[in-house]
Amino acid sequence: MAKPKRKRHHDEEGAASASARVVVVSDDEDSCELLCRILDRAGYVTDRAASQEQALAQVGFLRPQCVVLDLDTGGIGQNLK
């Protein structure tokens, strides 16, 4: 699996900088799509995971700066509730 390229955005001075990567974890496709669109437009690089297994694999491989987690996704939040 090839490592995805990071999107770049420009700061107020116009200098390019790497965007923060966010993994969105949800088995609700519509919610995931909406949240990813919002984050993409805000300049973040987004990746999606629809299960606990996918999320763990992506976090280990991509090393995101943030994970947005739907606690009702496939047992992920059972120990947190």
C-alpha positions in Angstrom: 0.0 0.0 0.0 1.5 3.3 -1.1 1.6 6.1 1.5 -0.9 8.8 0.5 0.5 12.2 -0.4 -0.4 15.1 2.0 -2.3 18.0 0.7 -0.7 21.4 1.2 -2.3 24.7 2.0 -0.9 28.2 2.4 -0.8 30.1 5.6 -1.5 33.8 5.9 1.9 34.8 4.6 1.4 32.5 1.5 4.0 29.9 2.6 3.0 26.3 1.9 2.7 24.0 4.9 1.7 20.3 5.3 -1.9 19.8 6.5 -2.8 17.9 9.6 -4.1 14.4 8.9 -7.4 13.3 10.5 -8.8 9.8 10.5 -12.7 9.8 10.7 -14.1 6.6 12.1 -17.7 5.9 11.6 -19.9 3.1 10.1 -22.5 5.8 9.1 -21.4 6.6 5.5 -23.4 9.9 5.3 -22.1 11.3 8.6 -18.5 10.3 7.6 -18.9 11.9 4.1 -20.2 15.1 5.6 -17.5 15.4 8.3 -14.7 14.6 5.8 -16.0 17.3 3.4 -16.1 19.9 6.2 -12.6 18.9 7.3 -11.2 18.8 3.7 -12.6 22.3 3.1 -10.9 23.5 6.3 -7.5 22.3 4.9 -7.2 18.9 6.7 -6.2 15.7 5.0 -8.9 13.2 5.8 -9.0 9.4 5.7 -12.0 7.2 6.5 -12.4 4.0 8.5 -15.7 2.1 8.8 -14.6 -0.3 11.5 -12.4 -0.8 14.5 -10.0 -2.9 12.4 -9.7 -0.4 9.6 -9.2 2.4 12.1 -6.4 0.6 13.9 -4.6 -0.2 10.6 -4.9 3.4 9.4 -3.7 4.9 12.6 -0.7 2.6 12.7 0.2 3.3 9.0 -0.8 7.0 8.6 0.1 8.3 12.0 -2.7 11.0 12.0 -2.6 14.1 14.2 -6.2 13.5 15.2 -8.8 10.7 15.2 -12.5 11.6 15.1 -14.4 8.6 16.5 -18.1 7.6 16.4 -18.4 5.7 19.7 -21.3 3.6 18.2 -19.1 2.1 15.4 -18.7 -1.6 15.7 -17.9 -1.9 19.4 -15.2 0.7 19.4 -16.8 2.7 22.2 -18.1 -0.2 24.4 -15.3 0.2 26.9 -15.6 4.0 27.0 -19.3 4.2 27.7 
